[in-house]
Amino acid sequence: MGTVCALLLASRGARVKLYARSADRAAELATDQENKRYLPGHPLTSGITITQDIAKALDGAQLVVSAVPCQHIRAVWDELALQCAVLAPVVSVAKGIEVGTLLRPTQILDEVLGDATVAAISGPCLAPEAAAGLPAAVVVASDDTRAANLIQDAFSTSSFRVYTNPDLIGVELGGASKNVIAIAAGACDGLELGNNAKASLLTRGLVEITRLGLALGAHADTFRGLAGIGDLIATCNSTVSRNHTAGERIGRGMPLKMVIEQSHGVIEGIDSTRSILQLAELYHVEMPITHAIHSVLFEHQSPKSAIDGLMTRRLKEE
């Protein structure tokens, strides 16, 4: 996603510095002029410079994009913050909840960076499609209206539409929670349960995501928008979603350890399942689908047994 953001910003004429943590990775990107590891087929444009020098990357920056996976944000930014101050607004494109602290990405950045202005971009944005210039719409959320407007303007193109949303809690929680439901949706596909089952799963999944969001102070409308149902639909139906693919493999009987080993990137929904279930228990929110996925991932319950458990719960009103 970091590469996608670099391509989008460069397409607007911005001078972009793409930071790589290791010299080897920086050299690989500079030589290939393409992120062959995670986004093959989309060459870097002339407005993008690769650097392994964080001070050089941040020097004069008007906007910083943090594309670090949620569980690694703290470690990476702890290291970066020791090397130089971050003066520009920081927008996170990570989707998850930190294990242990139960913090959202912007909350982690707040703790590490102190006075920095933070924001989050979320919504249905599958990286290969956005990089190819296919139409997409997302939202940017921040407690700072000026920062949200700056980011909206910086990223908006004729094929990438950005809305603002003041609900930072809801936007980030929607992005994290939909990954858990996407694992469940993938399991449905792996078990070949059909479209009725999957539609029911997505609908009830949105209900429990909204329920948790309201308990945390989010707005219900956010979950009916791009950061909620929009992101949920895209992720739960995509063959390029790591979370959906993981669920599909689990539904077909592949052990979790092997699923992780075969993934080409971080499967955010796995760790987020732990964190979101803890939040649900902390705020006394009922989240049966999330609980079922937790049982499959970490308590050795079979996907078929988890589905049976969901279907035979006590009958009640919708």
C-alpha positions in Angstrom: 0.0 0.0 0.0 2.9 2.3 0.6 3.9 1.9 -3.1 0.3 2.6 -4.2 0.3 5.8 -2.2 3.7 6.9 -3.7 2.3 6.3 -7.2 -0.9 8.3 -6.4 0.9 11.2 -4.9 3.5 11.3 -7.8 0.6 11.3 -10.3 -0.5 14.6 -8.8 3.0 16.1 -9.4 4.3 15.6 -5.9 8.0 14.8 -5.3 7.8 11.5 -3.3 10.6 9.9 -1.3 9.9 6.2 -0.7 11.7 5.1 2.4 13.0 1.5 2.7 14.3 0.4 6.1 17.3 -1.7 4.8 20.0 -0.8 2.3 19.3 -4.1 0.4 15.7 -3.3 0.0 16.4 0.2 -1.1 18.9 -1.0 -3.7 16.4 -3.6 -4.9 13.7 -1.0 -5.5 16.1 1.5 -7.1 17.4 -1.2 -9.5 14.1 -2.7 -10.4 12.2 0.6 -10.4 9.2 -1.5 -9.4 8.1 -3.2 -6.2 8.3 -6.7 -7.6 7.9 -8.3 -4.2 4.5 -6.8 -3.3 3.2 -4.9 -6.3 4.5 -6.3 -9.5 3.6 -4.9 -12.9 3.4 -1.3 -11.7 6.7 0.6 -12.4 7.7 3.5 -10.2 7.3 6.9 -11.9 9.9 9.6 -12.3 8.6 11.6 -9.4 9.5 8.8 -6.9 13.0 8.7 -5.2 14.1 5.6 -3.2 16.0 6.4 0.0 17.2 4.5 3.0 18.0 7.8 4.8 15.0 8.7 7.0 16.4 12.2 7.7 16.6 12.8 4.0 13.1 11.3 3.5 11.5 13.6 6.0 13.5 16.8 5.2 11.0 19.3 3.9 8.2 16.9 3.8 4.7 18.4 3.8 3.0 15.0 4.4 4.2 11.6 5.7 2.5 8.3 4.8 2.9 5.5 7.3 2.2 2.2 5.5 3.7 0.0 8.2 1.5 -3.0 9.2 -0.2 -2.3 12.5 1.7 -4.8 14.7 5.0 -3.2 13.6 4.1 0.5 13.8 5.4 1.0 17.3 8.8 -0.6 16.7 9.4 1.1 13.4 8.4 4.6 14.5 10.2 4.3 17.8 13.4 3.8 15.8 12.6 6.6 13.3 11.6 9.1 16.0 15.0 8.7 17.6 16.7 9.8 14.3 14.7 12.9 13.5 11.6 14.9 14.4 8.4 14.5 12.4 6.9 17.9 11.7 4.5 17.1 8.9 1.1 15.5 9.3 1.3 11.6 9.4 -1.4 9.6 7.6 -1.7 5.9 8.4 -3.0 3.4 5.8 -2.6 0.4 8.2 -5.7 -1.5 9.2 -5.5 -3.3 12.5 -5.6 -3.1 16.3 -2.3 -3.5 18.3 -2.1 -6.7 20.3 -1.8 -6.0 24.0 -2.5 -2.3 24.0 -5.7 -2.5 21.9 -4.7 0.8 20.2 -5.6 1.8 16.7 -2.8 2.9 14.3 -3.2 6.6 14.9 -3.2 6.1 18.6 0.1 4.2 18.4 1.5 7.1 16.3 0.2 9.6 18.9 2.0 7.7 21.7 5.3 7.5 19.8 5.4 10.9 18.1 3.8 13.1 20.7 2.6 16.3 19.2 2.4 15.1 15.5 -0.9 15.6 13.6 -2.2 12.2 12.6 -4.9 10.9 10.2 -6.1 7.7 8.7 -7.1 6.6 5.2 -9.4 3.7 4.8 -12.0 2.2 2.5 -12.2 -0.2 -0.4 -8.8 0.1 -1.9 -7.2 -3.1 -3.1 -3.7 -2.2 -4.0 -3.4 -3.7 -7.5 -6.6 -2.1 -8.7 -5.6 1.3 -7.3 -2.2 1.1 -8.8 -3.7 0.2 -12.2 -5.8 3.4 -12.1 -9.1 1.6 -11.7 -11.8 3.8 -10.0 -11.8 3.7 -6.2 -13.2 5.9 -3.4 -11.8 6.1 0.2 -12.2 8.3 3.3 -9.6 10.2 5.3 -10.3 10.9 9.0 -8.5 13.1 11.4 -9.2 15.2 14.5 -7.5 18.1 12.6 -9.8 19.3 9.8 -7.0 21.1 8.0 -4.9 18.0 7.9 -7.8 16.0 6.5 -8.4 18.6 3.8 -4.6 18.6 2.9 -4.6 14.8 2.5 -7.8 14.8 0.5 -6.4 17.2 -1.9 -3.0 15.5 -2.1 -4.4 12.1 -3.0 -7.5 12.9 -5.1 -7.2 12.0 -8.8 -9.6 11.4 -11.6 -9.7 7.7 -10.6 -9.1 8.0 -6.9 -11.8 9.9 -5.0 -11.2 10.9 -1.4 -13.9 12.0 1.1 -13.3 13.4 4.5 -14.9 12.0 7.7 -14.5 13.4 11.2 -15.0 9.9 12.8 -11.4 8.7 13.3 -12.5 5.9 15.7 -15.1 4.5 13.3 -12.9 4.7 10.2 -10.0 2.9 11.8 -12.2 0.3 13.6 -14.0 -0.4 10.4 -10.8 -1.1 8.6 -9.5 -3.4 11.3 -12.7 -5.3 11.9 -13.5 -6.0 8.3 -10.3 -8.1 8.1 -11.7 -10.5 10.7 -15.0 -10.8 8.8 -13.0 -11.3 5.5 -11.3 -14.4 7.1 -14.8 -15.7 7.9 -16.0 -14.9 4.3 -13.0 -16.7 2.9 -13.7 -19.7 5.1 -17.3 -19.7 3.7 -15.9 -19.8 0.1 -13.4 -22.5 1.1 -16.2 -24.6 2.5 -18.4 -23.9 -0.6 -21.3 -22.7 1.5 -22.8 -20.6 -1.3 -23.9 -17.0 -1.7 -26.8 -17.1 0.8 -24.4 -18.0 3.6 -21.8 -15.4 2.5 -24.4 -12.6 2.2 -25.8 -13.4 5.6 -22.2 -13.5 7.1 -21.4 -10.0 5.7 -24.6 -8.5 6.9 -24.4 -9.9 10.4 -20.6 -9.1 10.4 -21.4 -5.4 9.8 -23.9 -5.5 12.6 -21.3 -6.6 15.1 -18.7 -4.2 13.8 -21.2 -1.4 14.2 -22.1 -2.6 17.7 -18.5 -2.4 18.8 -17.9 0.9 17.1 -20.9 2.5 18.9 -19.6 1.2 22.2 -16.2 2.9 21.5 -17.7 6.2 20.5 -17.8 5.9 16.7 -20.7 7.1 14.6 -23.2 4.6 13.1 -23.1 6.4 9.7 -19.4 5.6 9.3 -20.1 1.8 9.1 -22.7 2.4 6.4 -20.1 4.2 4.3 -16.8 3.5 2.5 -14.8 2.7 5.7 -17.5 0.2 6.8 -19.7 -1.7 4.3 -17.6 -0.5 1.3 -14.3 -1.9 2.6 -16.1 -5.0 3.9 -17.6 -5.8 0.5 -14.3 -5.3 -1.4 -12.2 -7.4 1.0 -14.7 -10.2 1.5 -15.1 -10.8 -2.3 -11.5 -10.2 -3.5 -9.1 -12.9 -4.7 -6.2 -10.6 -3.9 -7.2 -9.9 -0.3 -4.7 -11.7 2.0 -7.4 -12.0 4.7 -9.9 -13.6 2.4 -7.3 -15.9 0.9 -6.2 -17.0 4.4 -9.8 -17.8 5.3 -10.4 -19.7 2.1 -7.3 -21.9 2.8 -8.4 -22.4 6.4 -11.9 -23.4 5.1 -10.2 -26.0 2.9 -8.4 -27.5 5.8 -4.9 -25.8 5.7 -3.4 -25.3 9.2 -2.9 -21.7 10.3 0.8 -22.0 10.5 1.0 -23.1 6.9 -1.4 -20.3 5.8 0.9 -17.7 7.4 4.0 -19.3 5.8 2.5 -19.2 2.4 1.3 -15.6 2.5 3.3 -13.0 0.6 2.5 -10.3 3.2 1.1 -9.7 6.7 -2.4 -11.1 7.3 -3.6 -8.3 9.6 -6.9 -10.0 10.4 -5.2 -12.8 12.4 -3.8 -10.6 15.1 -6.7 -8.2 14.9 -9.1 -11.1 15.8 -7.4 -11.3 19.2 -7.5 -7.6 19.8 -11.0 -7.0 18.6 -12.4 -9.9 20.7 -10.6 -8.4 23.7 -12.2 -5.0 23.0 -15.6 -6.7 22.7 -15.1 -8.4 26.1 -13.9 -5.2 27.7 -16.9 -3.2 26.5 -19.4 -6.1 26.9 -20.2 -6.2 23.2 -21.6 -9.4 21.6 -19.5 -10.4 18.5 -20.4 -14.0 17.7 -18.6 -14.1 14.3 -15.4 -12.7 15.6 -15.6 -15.1 18.5 -16.1 -18.0 16.1 -13.1 -16.9 14.0 -11.0 -16.7 17.2 -12.0 -20.2 18.0 -11.0 -21.5 14.6 -7.7 -19.6 14.5 -6.5 -20.1 18.1 -8.6 -22.8 19.8 -8.5 -25.6 17.2 -12.2 -25.5 16.3 -13.0 -26.7 12.8 -14.5 -24.1 10.4 -17.5 -26.4 9.9 -18.1 -26.7 13.6 -17.8 -22.9 14.0 -20.5 -22.4 11.3 -22.8 -24.9 13.0 -22.4 -23.0 16.2 -23.3 -19.7 14.6 -26.4 -21.2 12.9 -27.7 -22.9 16.0 -27.5 -20.0 18.4 -30.6 -18.9 20.3 -33.2 -17.6 17.9 -34.1 -13.9 18.3 -35.2 -10.7 16.4 -32.8 -9.2 13.8 
